[in-house]
Amino acid sequence: MRLDPYDSTPEWLQWLKARWVLVLGGALLATWATCNWLGRAVNHPPGVLTAEAPRQENLAEGKAWEAKGHHFKALAGFHIRARVLSTERYRFDRAAEICPVDFAFGWGPMSDSAVLEKLNLSQSDRWFHWSAGTLPLPVDEITSHAANMHMIPASSTVEQQLLRVREGQVATLDGFLVHVDGRDGWKWQSSMTRDDTGDGACEVVWVERVSAADH
């Protein structure tokens, strides 16, 4: 480490400042590398990755609870194991108070890389969008095998697990489809079917358990 001979600062202080610059630079580089790794997509060869459709068990008398300043009512038990087509982080909209991230999921033919490479996929404003020059599947097959789902973590641990999930991973979730009431009159209602489209077609999922793997 070379010190500046024309700097009137004591050598020990020059050395300390230079040392801190190196330490800070190393920390920033490590942070960048970690974020870059966490954000990388997982690629797969052609073929259906997850064949099973999401499962739900409708509840005639669903349990209700208070959390995060909101009232929740369970509409159905819910389980999904599907390919993560994309994720979108939210921090500033009304729903972000309880829901920090949305997942776009695909299963069956919409978990097949040969199909997905022919589609343009994106998420924004709590919506999932797709387009294609030439359709690789009929429209109703695309819409019935993919969905945008709003993830409400049941705990801070689950939240951190959700935020680590990456595009291309196979994620497994267990929890409930819910109806949410805010104290300010705001409401959020989950879709109860996988073949609807448009406003209100997203699942609102209270997530109690989550895991993700690269295959």
N, C-alpha and C positions, 0 to 999 in steps of 0.2 A: 504494500500500500504506500504510494508516494505522497508525501506531504508537500504543501506549497511553501517554498523557502521565502517568498515575498509576503506571506500572510503573517501579520503581527500577532495573530491568535496563538496562545501557547500550544506547543506541540501536542500535549496530552489532550487538549480540547479539539484540535484539528483531527487527531486520531479517533476520538470519540464520535465526532460528527460524521466522519467518513464511514466509521463502523456502522452507525445507525442507518446511513444511506444504503449500505449493502444489505443490512438486515431487512429494512423496509422493502427494498427492491425484491429480495428473495420471497418475502411474505406475499407481495402483490403477484409475483409470478406463480407462486403455489396456488393462490386463490383463483387466478385466471385459469390455470390448468385443471383445477378441481371443477370449476363451473363448466368449462369446456367439455370435460369428461361426462359430467352429469347430464349435459344437454345433448349429447350425441345420440343419434338414432341407431337402433338395432336393425340390421338388414337380414333378410331371410331369402332362401331360394324359392322358386315357384312351388305352389302347393298349398292346400288349405291348412292353416296353422291351428285353428280352433274350430271344431265342427259344431260344438254344442251351443244351442241358443240360450240366452239368459232364462233363468227360472224365477218365477214368482208365485207366492201363495197368498192370494187375496184374503184379507182379514175382515170378518164381519164386525168384530168388536176390537179394533186395533188399540193398542196401548197408547197413552199420551204422556208427554213429559215436557218440562220446561228446561231450556238450556240456551245460553248465549243471548239472553234477553228475548227469546222467542218461545212460542208454544208449538210443539211438534205433535202430530198425530200419525201413527203408522197406518198405512193403507194396505201394505202387502210386505211379506218377507221377500227378500230379493237376494239372488246369487248370480254372479256373472263371472265367467272365465273367457276372456276375449283378447284379441290383439288391440293394442293401443295405436290408433291411427294418428292421433295428435293430442297434445295437451295445450291448454291455454290458461295462463295465470291471470287472476283478477284481483285488484286491490282497491278500486275506487268506486265501483257501482254499489247500489243498495244491497245486492245479494252478497257482496264480498264480506259483509259483516259475519256471515255464517259459512260462506262457500268460497274458498280461496282459489279453486281450480276446477275446470271442466275437462272431462276426457271425452274424446270421440272414439268410440269402440267399433270394431268390426269383427264379425264371426262368420262361419261358413265361407261362401265365396268372397266375402269382403275381408277375409283374413289372408287371402291368396295374393302373393306379391305379383303374380302374372296379371291379375286384375287391377291391383292398386297402382301399378306403374303406368296404367293408361288413364288414370283419373287425377285431376287436380283437386287436392283437399286442403281446406283451411278452416280456421275457427276465428270468430270475432263477435263481440257484442252478445255473448252467450248463445251464438248460433254456430252450427256446423255446415259448411258449404262444400259442394263438390261440383265439378264440371268435367266434360270430356269432349274431345273432338269427335271421336267415334266411340260409342258406348260399348264397353266390354261385356255388359250384362243388361237385361231389361231394367227399366227404371224401378219397377216395383220390387225387383230382386235386390237392387242396391239399397233402396230405402228400408226394406224389411230386414236387412242384415247389417245395418249400421245405425248408430244413434249417438247423439250428443247427450252426455249425462252430467248433471251438476253434482259435484262431490261435497258433501257436508261431513267433515270429520267428527267422529264422536269424542275425540280426545286430541290433545296436543301431539301425542305419539303417533296417532293415525294421520294427523295433518302432515307431520314431517315425512312419513312414509309415502303419502300421496304425492307430495312435492318432489320426491326423488324418482318417481316413475317416469320412464322415457318412452318416446315414440318408438314403436316396433316391439316393445316388450309385451309379454303375455301377462296380463294382470288378473288377479282373482280377488273379487270383493264379496263381502257378505254384509247385509244390513237390512234396511227397510226403504221402500218407497214411501214418501211422506207428503203430508200437507203441512205448510208452515204459516203461522200467523205472527206478525210483528205487533208490538205494542202501539205502533203508529198507524195501524190499519193495513199495513202492507201484507200481501198474501202471496204464497207460492204453492202451486199444485203440481204434483208429479203426473206425468203421463202414465197410463196403466196398460199400454199396449206397445208393441215394437213396430207396428206398421203404419202409424200415423205420421203426418208431416205438418210443417208450418208451426204457427204460434201455439205453444202449449204441448208440443210433441216431445219435449225433452223429459227425461227421467230426473227427478229430484231425489237423490239417494243419501240417506243417513248411513254413513260407512262405519261399521264397527270393527271390521277386520279387512286388511289388505295385504297382498303379497304380489311381487312381480319378479319375473325371470326372463332371461334373454331367449328362452325357447320353451 
